[in-house]
Amino acid sequence: MSTAQAVAVWLDERLRISKLFESTAGHTVPASSGSWFYVFGSGTLLCFVVQVLTGMCLALVYVPSADEAWSSLIYLNYEQYLGWFLRAVHNWGSNFMVAIMTLHMIQVFLFGAFKYPRELTWISGCVLFLCTLGMAFTGQVLRFDQDAYWGLGIGVAILARTPVLGAPLTTLLLGGPIIAGETLSRFFTLHVFVIPGLIIALVSLHLRLVLTAGINEFPVPGRPVNPATYHDEYEALLKKEGVPFVPRAIGKDLVFSGFVLLAIVTCAALFGPAGPNGPPDPTLIDTSPRPDFYFLPLFSVFALLPPYTETFLMLVGPVVGIGLLFVVPFISNRGEKSARRRPVAVLSVIIIMLTLSVLAYLGTYTPWSPVMDAWSGVPTPVEMVKGRSPLALQGALVLQAKQCRNCHSLGGQGGMRGPALDAVATRLTGPQLVRQVLQGGGNMPAYGHNLKPDEVTALVAFMRTLRPDYEPGERDSAVPAAAR
């Protein structure tokens, strides 16, 4: 025995590497599972590895700050050597991961691999799919361009409609009442630490379930699943035609993974990274953000909903859809596996995929509804314009036209991201109001480049009248009251 062999034997006796290999990568699988239909799981895992490796590299340069995030991506795109290519691989890896995981779920469903005894394998896969979508959404937010900013605004607006829990959940997600620096920090933490950690844990669980329940055999018509006899039948199948996964059944997985890696690199080189588009500007509300392709169907269906059904279907629809995914193995966990004997399953997949494809196409040009200026159509309360000067009335028009009420309420109607304006004149003096409008401050962005001087003058004149009749307006303490 050579020295190398002796060392290998010594290590194996202590680490039990050969036994570990036999129980994992070398475990016995049905020979029929070495098929091209079974390669999507390993392809998805490869994409996740690509995402982890490229994400670690990007995190060395990316700055999760509201002031620097967009600039750091511009630096990656145009100054960092091959930074654009790294971003492109990460972006296309995300696209391929969602697409291949979708194909994997379709294959598992059509092959009846969710049936007994693999119900928990299907459920863990569904949770992995949701985590993958969560990774995709948080990654899109981290681009922190105009689309990402307003796309997050749409998502938060939907979340805020949740009865009772809407406001607390929104504050928890954003780290406050508006999208700001803490928001980006939270999404960076979710994208880099929390969700990847969950995915790694779930992948470990998923693979463990695959090892314990075995890889689903190729479905044969006329061979239904019977829980009372399935284990014996599966063991007999393994004894008759079982092969080790490595090296006998892994060949097609390796070829497909190589093709996927080549496709990701090719798409990255040809099409480059996604964005960033223009820098996030909360004052540019005339915008129509578009999510990445995997969220386009959801964007489209929400945009096309009749107004009177929006809240109910936005909150109930996704819950029902996700719930159906989880109950599938309990509704039908026995019987035929072959798609040839399950026409309803095949028809369901065709209808669902056609619907999602059409909705994704519509989502490429469908304007978002409810529109960004949702509050501008709400009239200003009569008591707040009655008896006002012409200049103040012009200011009331500016308040409506510039859609200030998306964030500020009047008379209890309007947005809740900023303070109500009903008594703003009791808190700020005229010069302070001018400075707040032009320069921003706190959670409010600066509107100096969006308003003309005469518009600012009129707006402040109107806001100076917004106070209760019994309470005087705020004044500069350095100026004697008599001089006023």
Number of C-alpha atoms within 10 A of each C-alpha: 7 7 8 9 10 11 12 12 16 12 12 14 12 8 11 12 14 13 12 13 12 14 14 17 14 19 17 22 25 23 19 15 20 20 14 12 16 21 23 23 19 19 24 24 16 19 25 22 12 20 21 15 13 18 20 12 15 18 12 8 15 20 19 23 19 18 14 14 22 25 18 19 25 17 16 20 21 11 12 15 11 12 20 22 20 23 23 26 26 27 25 24 27 23 17 19 26 23 15 21 23 15 17 21 19 15 18 20 20 20 23 28 24 25 27 21 21 20 21 19 22 24 18 18 23 17 17 21 18 15 17 20 17 16 23 20 21 22 21 24 23 25 24 30 22 25 25 27 21 25 21 21 18 19 13 20 14 17 19 17 17 18 9 9 11 16 17 13 15 21 16 13 19 21 17 16 18 20 21 17 17 17 23 24 18 16 22 21 15 17 22 17 11 13 18 20 13 14 20 13 12 17 16 12 16 20 15 14 19 17 16 13 17 20 19 22 19 19 19 14 13 12 11 16 19 16 14 8 9 15 16 11 13 19 13 12 15 17 13 11 12 20 20 18 21 16 10 15 22 19 16 17 20 15 13 16 21 14 13 20 18 12 16 22 19 15 17 22 15 10 11 19 20 16 20 21 14 12 17 19 15 16 15 12 15 10 13 16 18 21 20 16 17 17 17 22 21 17 27 24 21 22 19 17 15 13 11 8 10 19 17 11 16 18 15 12 13 12 11 12 10 13 11 12 13 19 14 16 23 12 10 14 21 18 17 21 26 19 18 15 15 16 12 10 15 15 11 11 15 12 11 10 13 12 13 19 16 13 20 22 15 18 24 17 11 18 17 19 19 16 14 17 17 14 19 17 11 13 10 18 12 9 10 19 17 9 10 15 13 13 16 21 19 18 23 21 16 19 22 18 13 17 20 18 26 20 17 20 20 19 13 12 16 21 17 16 17 18 13 18 19 18 18 19 24 19 14 18 18 18 12 15 22 19 16 18 20 18 14 15 11 7 13 17 15 18 19 16 10 14 16 10 13 12 17 22 18 21 24 26 24 25 24 21 20 20 19 14 8 6 10 10 19 16 18 13 7 6 9 9 9 5 5 7
